[in-house]
Amino acid sequence: MSDTKDQPADRVGEEREGDDRNWRRHGARYRARRRAVDILFEAEARDIDPVAVVEDRIELARVDVHGVAPIASYTRDIVTGAAEQLDTIDETIERYLAETWELNRLPAVDRAILRVGVWEILFNPEVDGATAVVEGVELASQYGSDVAAPYIHAVLDDVVQAGSELNPFADDGDSEESAE
């Protein structure tokens, strides 16, 4: 008799022991992005400066009693950059949302994920656009609702495409010079 008969049927999406098909090892940058999303979400919910949350976590992490994990430098970079460029980031997100959607009506976690992704696309030359899109979609799949991943993918991909050198509609700033 086979051992497989005694095992319960797999549920959709459930991983079996030893089955790593659905498992993805997350690197330090992914974990830093996830922590940045958490901090941006918390700061918005508490209506405080996200950089202050980072500084608070750094202080709490120095004392073992609190059990707070240290803040990665990339998390700090993302949160600081997103806070400094928040208006530009939000305007960019609004530009690529569907006409019937408003940024302030999106779930707060989706806004935080979009802000991290757009900051990476626009302001971090170390991260290519495709990586920012994939990581944003993965965060949305993990934290967002069922509809979050597709529209976060669409918005982030539109931001990448708008900035692409291959996009004939991208404004490269040379249009006035070439007209002369």
NORSULUR-V253692 format. One record per residue. N is the residue number from 1. RES is the residue in one small letter. PHI is phi in degrees with one decimal (999 if undefined). BURIAL is b if it has 24 or more other C-alpha atoms within 12 Angstrom, else e. D_FIRST is the distance of its C-alpha to the first C-alpha in whole Angstrom. Layout:
((N/RES/PHI/BURIAL/D_FIRST) (N/RES/PHI/BURIAL/D_FIRST))
This chain:
((1/m/999/e/0) (2/s/-85.8/e/4) (3/d/-69.9/e/7) (4/t/-66.4/e/9) (5/k/-67.4/e/8) (6/d/-80.2/e/10) (7/q/-83.7/e/12) (8/p/-66.3/e/15) (9/a/-63.0/e/17) (10/d/-68.1/e/19) (11/r/-86.6/e/23) (12/v/-59.9/e/26) (13/g/81.2/e/27) (14/e/-84.1/e/25) (15/e/-92.0/e/24) (16/r/-92.2/e/20) (17/e/-57.4/e/21) (18/g/83.4/e/21) (19/d/-99.9/e/22) (20/d/-108.2/e/26) (21/r/-63.0/e/27) (22/n/-100.2/e/29) (23/w/-98.3/e/30) (24/r/-126.8/e/34) (25/r/-75.9/e/36) (26/h/-96.7/e/39) (27/g/-84.2/e/42) (28/a/-62.7/e/45) (29/r/-67.8/b/47) (30/y/-62.5/b/44) (31/r/-63.6/b/44) (32/a/-66.2/b/48) (33/r/-62.6/b/48) (34/r/-60.9/b/46) (35/r/-67.0/b/48) (36/a/-63.6/b/51) (37/v/-60.3/b/50) (38/d/-58.7/b/49) (39/i/-69.2/b/53) (40/l/-62.6/b/54) (41/f/-62.3/b/53) (42/e/-61.4/b/54) (43/a/-61.4/b/57) (44/e/-67.3/b/58) (45/a/-64.5/e/56) (46/r/-92.3/e/59) (47/d/55.3/e/62) (48/i/-130.7/e/62) (49/d/-68.1/e/63) (50/p/-62.6/b/59) (51/v/-65.6/b/61) (52/a/-65.2/e/62) (53/v/-65.3/b/58) (54/v/-60.2/b/57) (55/e/-61.3/e/60) (56/d/-62.5/e/59) (57/r/-65.8/b/56) (58/i/-62.6/e/57) (59/e/-64.4/e/59) (60/l/-65.1/e/56) (61/a/-70.3/e/54) (62/r/-70.1/e/57) (63/v/-110.8/e/56) (64/d/-60.2/e/53) (65/v/-58.1/e/53) (66/h/-75.8/e/53) (67/g/67.0/e/49) (68/v/-95.1/e/50) (69/a/-68.2/e/49) (70/p/-61.5/b/51) (71/i/-89.0/b/52) (72/a/-69.1/b/52) (73/s/-62.4/e/55) (74/y/-69.3/b/53) (75/t/-61.0/b/53) (76/r/-60.6/b/56) (77/d/-59.6/b/57) (78/i/-62.5/b/56) (79/v/-63.9/b/57) (80/t/-63.1/b/60) (81/g/-62.5/b/60) (82/a/-64.9/b/59) (83/a/-67.0/b/62) (84/e/-69.3/e/64) (85/q/-109.2/e/64) (86/l/-55.8/b/62) (87/d/-61.9/e/65) (88/t/-63.7/e/64) (89/i/-62.8/b/61) (90/d/-64.6/b/61) (91/e/-63.0/e/63) (92/t/-65.2/b/61) (93/i/-59.9/b/58) (94/e/-60.7/b/60) (95/r/-62.2/e/61) (96/y/-106.4/b/58) (97/l/-73.6/b/56) (98/a/-58.7/e/57) (99/e/-56.0/e/60) (100/t/-87.6/e/59) (101/w/-106.0/e/57) (102/e/-124.2/e/59) (103/l/-56.7/b/58) (104/n/-70.2/e/59) (105/r/-97.7/e/57) (106/l/-72.0/b/54) (107/p/-58.0/e/51) (108/a/-57.9/b/53) (109/v/-65.8/b/49) (110/d/-66.6/b/50) (111/r/-60.6/b/53) (112/a/-63.6/b/52) (113/i/-63.9/b/50) (114/l/-61.8/b/52) (115/r/-64.0/b/55) (116/v/-63.7/b/53) (117/g/-62.8/b/52) (118/v/-66.8/b/55) (119/w/-59.6/b/57) (120/e/-63.4/b/55) (121/i/-66.2/b/55) (122/l/-84.8/b/59) (123/f/-121.6/b/60) (124/n/-122.5/e/58) (125/p/-68.6/e/58) (126/e/-74.7/e/55) (127/v/-111.9/b/53) (128/d/-76.8/b/52) (129/g/-57.5/b/52) (130/a/-61.2/e/49) (131/t/-65.1/b/47) (132/a/-61.5/b/49) (133/v/-65.5/b/48) (134/v/-60.8/b/44) (135/e/-67.1/b/44) (136/g/-63.0/b/46) (137/v/-65.2/b/43) (138/e/-65.0/b/41) (139/l/-61.8/b/43) (140/a/-64.0/b/43) (141/s/-65.1/e/40) (142/q/-79.0/e/39) (143/y/-108.3/b/42) (144/g/-89.8/b/44) (145/s/-77.8/e/43) (146/d/-62.4/e/41) (147/v/-93.7/e/44) (148/a/-66.4/b/45) (149/a/-56.9/b/43) (150/p/-63.4/e/45) (151/y/-78.4/b/48) (152/i/-66.5/b/48) (153/h/-59.4/b/47) (154/a/-62.0/b/50) (155/v/-64.6/b/53) (156/l/-63.2/b/52) (157/d/-64.5/b/51) (158/d/-63.2/b/55) (159/v/-63.8/b/56) (160/v/-62.3/b/55) (161/q/-63.4/b/56) (162/a/-65.3/b/60) (163/g/-94.1/b/60) (164/s/-70.8/e/59) (165/e/-64.6/e/62) (166/l/-82.0/e/60) (167/n/-80.2/e/61) (168/p/-68.8/e/64) (169/f/-95.9/e/65) (170/a/-68.6/e/64) (171/d/-85.7/e/68) (172/d/-95.9/e/68) (173/g/82.9/e/72) (174/d/-94.2/e/74) (175/s/-62.4/e/74) (176/e/-72.4/e/78) (177/e/-65.5/e/79) (178/s/-73.2/e/78) (179/a/-78.1/e/80) (180/e/-78.1/e/83))
